[in-house]
Amino acid sequence: MDATLQSVTNAARLLKAFLSREESLGPSELARRLGLGKSAVHRLLATLAAEGLVTRDPNGSYRLGMVMFELGEAVRAHLDLHGAAGPVLVELRAQTGESSQVGVLDGDEVVYVDRLESTHSLRLFHETGRRVPLHCTSSGKVLLAAMPESRREAIVAAGFRALTPHTLVAPDDVRAELDRVRRRGWAEAVDEREIGVASLAAPVHGPGGEVVAAISVGAPATRFHAIPREHLVRCVVEAGEAVSRRLGWNPENLSSGRIGESLHARV
Protein backbone atom coordinates (compact mmCIF):
# COMPACT_ATOMS: atom_id res chain seq x y z
CA MET A 1 0.00 0.00 0.00
CA ASP A 2 1.16 3.55 -0.76
CA ALA A 3 2.79 5.17 2.30
CA THR A 4 0.34 8.09 2.27
CA LEU A 5 -2.67 5.78 2.12
CA GLN A 6 -1.17 3.68 4.90
CA SER A 7 -0.86 6.78 7.08
CA VAL A 8 -4.50 7.68 6.41
CA THR A 9 -5.53 4.13 7.27
CA ASN A 10 -3.57 4.22 10.51
CA ALA A 11 -5.03 7.61 11.44
CA ALA A 12 -8.54 6.21 10.90
CA ARG A 13 -7.71 3.13 12.98
CA LEU A 14 -6.39 5.36 15.75
CA LEU A 15 -9.57 7.41 15.85
CA LYS A 16 -11.68 4.25 15.87
CA ALA A 17 -9.77 3.08 18.94
CA PHE A 18 -11.74 5.67 20.91
CA LEU A 19 -14.95 3.78 20.11
CA SER A 20 -14.06 1.71 23.19
CA ARG A 21 -15.74 4.55 25.14
CA GLU A 22 -12.66 5.09 27.30
CA GLU A 23 -12.35 8.74 28.17
CA SER A 24 -8.71 8.97 27.16
CA LEU A 25 -5.92 6.74 25.86
CA GLY A 26 -2.15 7.11 26.11
CA PRO A 27 0.29 6.75 23.22
CA SER A 28 1.69 3.49 24.57
CA GLU A 29 -1.74 1.89 24.87
CA LEU A 30 -2.69 3.08 21.39
CA ALA A 31 0.55 1.67 19.98
CA ARG A 32 -0.18 -1.69 21.62
CA ARG A 33 -3.77 -1.84 20.34
CA LEU A 34 -2.86 -0.79 16.82
CA GLY A 35 0.31 -2.83 16.54
CA LEU A 36 2.32 0.26 15.61
CA GLY A 37 5.55 1.72 16.90
CA LYS A 38 5.35 4.44 19.53
CA SER A 39 7.09 6.96 17.28
CA ALA A 40 4.52 6.37 14.52
CA VAL A 41 1.66 6.81 17.00
CA HIS A 42 3.19 10.02 18.35
CA ARG A 43 3.40 11.41 14.80
CA LEU A 44 -0.21 10.47 14.09
CA LEU A 45 -1.40 12.03 17.35
CA ALA A 46 0.51 15.25 16.68
CA THR A 47 -1.08 15.56 13.22
CA LEU A 48 -4.58 14.77 14.48
CA ALA A 49 -4.18 17.20 17.40
CA ALA A 50 -3.12 19.98 15.02
CA GLU A 51 -6.41 19.46 13.14
CA GLY A 52 -8.49 19.41 16.33
CA LEU A 53 -9.47 15.76 15.90
CA VAL A 54 -7.82 14.76 19.20
CA THR A 55 -6.69 16.81 22.17
CA ARG A 56 -3.85 16.16 24.63
CA ASP A 57 -4.52 16.01 28.37
CA PRO A 58 -2.00 17.38 30.91
CA ASN A 59 -1.03 13.80 31.85
CA GLY A 60 0.01 13.04 28.27
CA SER A 61 -3.00 10.95 27.27
CA TYR A 62 -5.37 11.86 24.44
CA ARG A 63 -9.09 12.19 23.97
CA LEU A 64 -11.29 12.99 20.98
CA GLY A 65 -11.29 16.68 20.08
CA MET A 66 -14.14 19.09 19.48
CA VAL A 67 -13.84 18.74 15.72
CA MET A 68 -14.92 15.09 16.07
CA PHE A 69 -17.95 16.25 18.04
CA GLU A 70 -18.76 18.79 15.33
CA LEU A 71 -18.45 16.14 12.63
CA GLY A 72 -20.76 13.87 14.61
CA GLU A 73 -23.30 16.66 14.94
CA ALA A 74 -23.16 17.26 11.19
CA VAL A 75 -23.84 13.58 10.53
CA ARG A 76 -26.69 13.56 13.04
CA ALA A 77 -28.25 16.65 11.46
CA HIS A 78 -28.21 15.07 8.01
CA LEU A 79 -29.71 11.85 9.35
CA ASP A 80 -32.41 13.84 11.14
CA LEU A 81 -33.18 15.79 7.96
CA HIS A 82 -33.42 12.61 5.90
CA GLY A 83 -35.81 11.02 8.39
CA ALA A 84 -37.93 14.15 8.68
CA ALA A 85 -38.13 14.82 4.95
CA GLY A 86 -38.78 11.32 3.61
CA PRO A 87 -42.53 11.03 4.27
CA VAL A 88 -43.10 14.66 3.31
CA LEU A 89 -41.40 14.21 -0.05
CA VAL A 90 -43.68 11.25 -0.76
CA GLU A 91 -46.74 13.41 -0.04
CA LEU A 92 -45.39 16.37 -2.03
CA ARG A 93 -44.81 14.22 -5.09
CA ALA A 94 -48.31 12.76 -4.75
CA GLN A 95 -49.82 16.26 -4.54
CA THR A 96 -47.98 17.66 -7.54
CA GLY A 97 -47.04 14.62 -9.63
CA GLU A 98 -43.57 16.10 -10.02
CA SER A 99 -40.07 15.45 -8.73
CA SER A 100 -39.53 16.62 -5.17
CA GLN A 101 -36.22 17.14 -3.44
CA VAL A 102 -34.42 18.59 -0.43
CA GLY A 103 -31.27 20.65 -0.84
CA VAL A 104 -28.77 21.97 1.67
CA LEU A 105 -26.12 24.65 1.49
CA ASP A 106 -22.52 23.56 0.94
CA GLY A 107 -20.20 26.49 0.43
CA ASP A 108 -21.68 28.51 -2.41
CA GLU A 109 -23.66 25.62 -3.91
CA VAL A 110 -26.79 23.59 -3.23
CA VAL A 111 -26.45 19.85 -2.74
CA TYR A 112 -29.55 17.68 -3.14
CA VAL A 113 -29.50 15.25 -0.23
CA ASP A 114 -32.89 13.60 -0.80
CA ARG A 115 -34.99 13.23 -3.94
CA LEU A 116 -38.01 11.46 -5.37
CA GLU A 117 -38.49 11.31 -9.14
CA SER A 118 -41.67 12.32 -10.91
CA THR A 119 -44.13 9.63 -11.89
CA HIS A 120 -44.26 11.07 -15.44
CA SER A 121 -42.36 9.37 -18.25
CA LEU A 122 -40.63 12.69 -19.05
CA ARG A 123 -38.56 13.49 -15.96
CA LEU A 124 -35.73 15.69 -14.77
CA PHE A 125 -32.86 13.37 -13.94
CA HIS A 126 -31.03 15.17 -11.15
CA GLU A 127 -29.49 12.52 -8.93
CA THR A 128 -29.07 12.80 -5.17
CA GLY A 129 -25.72 14.41 -4.43
CA ARG A 130 -25.88 16.71 -7.42
CA ARG A 131 -24.52 20.23 -6.90
CA VAL A 132 -26.22 23.25 -8.45
CA PRO A 133 -25.63 27.02 -8.23
CA LEU A 134 -27.36 29.25 -5.71
CA HIS A 135 -28.43 32.17 -7.91
CA CYS A 136 -30.34 30.33 -10.65
CA THR A 137 -32.20 27.59 -8.74
CA SER A 138 -35.23 27.96 -6.50
CA SER A 139 -33.59 26.05 -3.64
CA GLY A 140 -30.47 28.16 -3.98
CA LYS A 141 -32.44 31.38 -3.84
CA VAL A 142 -34.17 30.27 -0.64
CA LEU A 143 -30.86 29.40 1.02
CA LEU A 144 -29.16 32.55 -0.25
CA ALA A 145 -32.03 34.76 0.93
CA ALA A 146 -31.81 33.27 4.43
CA MET A 147 -28.08 33.86 4.85
CA PRO A 148 -26.73 36.52 7.21
CA GLU A 149 -26.47 39.74 5.23
CA SER A 150 -22.67 39.95 5.33
CA ARG A 151 -22.23 36.48 3.89
CA ARG A 152 -24.97 36.99 1.31
CA GLU A 153 -23.46 40.28 0.16
CA ALA A 154 -20.02 38.70 -0.19
CA ILE A 155 -21.45 36.04 -2.50
CA VAL A 156 -23.50 38.54 -4.52
CA ALA A 157 -20.53 40.90 -4.85
CA ALA A 158 -18.34 38.06 -6.16
CA GLY A 159 -20.61 37.86 -9.21
CA PHE A 160 -22.54 35.11 -10.96
CA ARG A 161 -22.30 33.34 -14.29
CA ALA A 162 -25.19 33.46 -16.74
CA LEU A 163 -26.22 29.93 -17.69
CA THR A 164 -29.13 31.01 -19.90
CA PRO A 165 -30.48 34.34 -21.19
CA HIS A 166 -32.89 34.29 -18.22
CA THR A 167 -30.28 33.93 -15.47
CA LEU A 168 -30.20 36.85 -13.03
CA VAL A 169 -26.59 38.01 -12.70
CA ALA A 170 -26.65 41.77 -12.09
CA PRO A 171 -26.14 42.33 -8.33
CA ASP A 172 -29.11 44.68 -7.99
CA ASP A 173 -31.38 42.22 -9.82
CA VAL A 174 -30.26 39.38 -7.56
CA ARG A 175 -30.77 41.50 -4.44
CA ALA A 176 -34.29 42.44 -5.56
CA GLU A 177 -35.12 38.80 -6.23
CA LEU A 178 -33.87 37.74 -2.81
CA ASP A 179 -35.95 40.50 -1.19
CA ARG A 180 -39.02 39.02 -2.90
CA VAL A 181 -38.09 35.55 -1.63
CA ARG A 182 -37.83 36.80 1.95
CA ARG A 183 -41.16 38.66 1.72
CA ARG A 184 -43.25 35.86 0.25
CA GLY A 185 -41.50 32.83 1.75
CA TRP A 186 -40.80 30.89 -1.45
CA ALA A 187 -38.70 31.12 -4.60
CA GLU A 188 -39.01 30.02 -8.18
CA ALA A 189 -36.62 29.62 -11.07
CA VAL A 190 -37.87 29.26 -14.64
CA ASP A 191 -35.41 28.74 -17.51
CA GLU A 192 -32.65 30.23 -15.33
CA ARG A 193 -30.29 27.27 -15.00
CA GLU A 194 -31.51 25.34 -18.02
CA ILE A 195 -34.02 26.27 -20.71
CA GLY A 196 -37.24 24.31 -20.31
CA VAL A 197 -36.72 23.54 -16.60
CA ALA A 198 -38.61 25.17 -13.73
CA SER A 199 -38.81 24.73 -9.96
CA LEU A 200 -40.36 26.23 -6.83
CA ALA A 201 -38.85 25.97 -3.35
CA ALA A 202 -39.63 26.85 0.26
CA PRO A 203 -37.46 26.93 3.38
CA VAL A 204 -37.01 24.19 5.96
CA HIS A 205 -36.37 25.52 9.46
CA GLY A 206 -34.40 23.92 12.25
CA PRO A 207 -35.50 23.85 15.91
CA GLY A 208 -34.16 27.37 16.50
CA GLY A 209 -35.89 28.83 13.45
CA GLU A 210 -32.79 28.98 11.26
CA VAL A 211 -33.15 27.87 7.63
CA VAL A 212 -31.33 24.54 7.35
CA ALA A 213 -32.54 23.34 3.95
CA ALA A 214 -34.90 24.00 1.06
CA ILE A 215 -37.61 21.69 -0.24
CA SER A 216 -38.64 22.02 -3.86
CA VAL A 217 -40.60 20.69 -6.79
CA GLY A 218 -39.01 20.61 -10.22
CA ALA A 219 -40.57 19.89 -13.61
CA PRO A 220 -40.33 20.61 -17.31
CA ALA A 221 -41.50 24.21 -17.73
CA THR A 222 -44.59 23.25 -19.74
CA ARG A 223 -45.92 21.03 -16.95
CA PHE A 224 -44.79 23.47 -14.27
CA HIS A 225 -46.89 26.26 -15.77
CA ALA A 226 -49.89 23.93 -16.07
CA ILE A 227 -50.07 23.51 -12.28
CA PRO A 228 -52.17 26.29 -10.66
CA ARG A 229 -49.65 28.58 -8.99
CA GLU A 230 -51.57 28.93 -5.71
CA HIS A 231 -51.84 25.15 -5.41
CA LEU A 232 -48.13 24.64 -6.09
CA VAL A 233 -47.06 27.34 -3.64
CA ARG A 234 -49.34 25.97 -0.94
CA CYS A 235 -48.08 22.41 -1.42
CA VAL A 236 -44.39 23.36 -1.31
CA VAL A 237 -44.64 25.88 1.54
CA GLU A 238 -46.70 23.48 3.66
CA ALA A 239 -44.22 20.71 2.88
CA GLY A 240 -41.39 22.94 4.14
CA GLU A 241 -43.32 23.66 7.31
CA ALA A 242 -44.10 19.95 7.78
CA VAL A 243 -40.43 18.99 7.59
CA SER A 244 -39.59 21.90 9.90
CA ARG A 245 -42.07 20.69 12.52
CA ARG A 246 -40.65 17.17 12.29
CA LEU A 247 -37.23 18.70 13.04
CA GLY A 248 -38.62 20.40 16.14
CA TRP A 249 -39.47 23.86 14.80
CA ASN A 250 -42.45 25.59 16.38
CA PRO A 251 -44.21 27.92 13.90
CA GLU A 252 -45.65 29.90 16.82
CA ASN A 253 -42.16 31.03 17.79
CA LEU A 254 -41.10 33.16 14.85
CA SER A 255 -37.40 33.88 14.61
CA SER A 256 -35.17 36.07 12.50
CA GLY A 257 -34.19 33.01 10.50
CA ARG A 258 -37.69 32.55 9.13
CA ILE A 259 -38.55 34.00 5.74
CA GLY A 260 -42.05 34.70 4.51
CA GLU A 261 -45.27 35.56 6.29
CA SER A 262 -48.82 34.29 6.08
CA LEU A 263 -49.63 31.90 3.26
CA HIS A 264 -52.29 34.10 1.69
CA ALA A 265 -49.69 36.86 1.27
CA ARG A 266 -47.19 34.60 -0.47
CA VAL A 267 -48.75 33.97 -3.86
C-alpha angles and dihedrals in degrees: 000000000000111000093237092051090047090054091050090049092050092048089053091048090050093053091047089056087074089064084086085083092235110147094229140358130204125228093250093053091046091050090052094048094046097040091234133130118264092241091055091049091049090053092049092048092049091052094046091047091052088056093047093246092120132017130210121236121216090254092059098255124119137230134183113283131231092261089066089053090050091050090050091051090051091052091047092050092053092047090049091050092049092050093046096046101043100080092038092054089053090054093044092053090048091051096048105023088225138107113284127196146168121227132190133197118260112174106306095337140075118240118199106224099174131024143169119197124231119262090230120103090234105064142164106246104210107149125214109271094036116142121219134176123268101226101054103039128074093231090048092051091052092051093043092049091053096052122108107271096246093054093043092051092050090055094045092047091052088065135233136248120240110235095177135007087265097055114118108230107148107101094230091050091050092048091051091049092050090049088056091050092053092047098049100031099234140067137212135196121195120182089339101117097020131006111252095022125106137174143175124207141185132193128266113212128210124222092278094050096257117137106252101167146353127239118206149172120223130190144151106288094246092058092039092058091047091063111087105254096225091052093049094047092048093049095049097041092047090047089054091050091047092054089044092054091049087055091053102265116148112210090203090066103065116196137188089257093066119095125200133028134228117352095240089059094052104071 
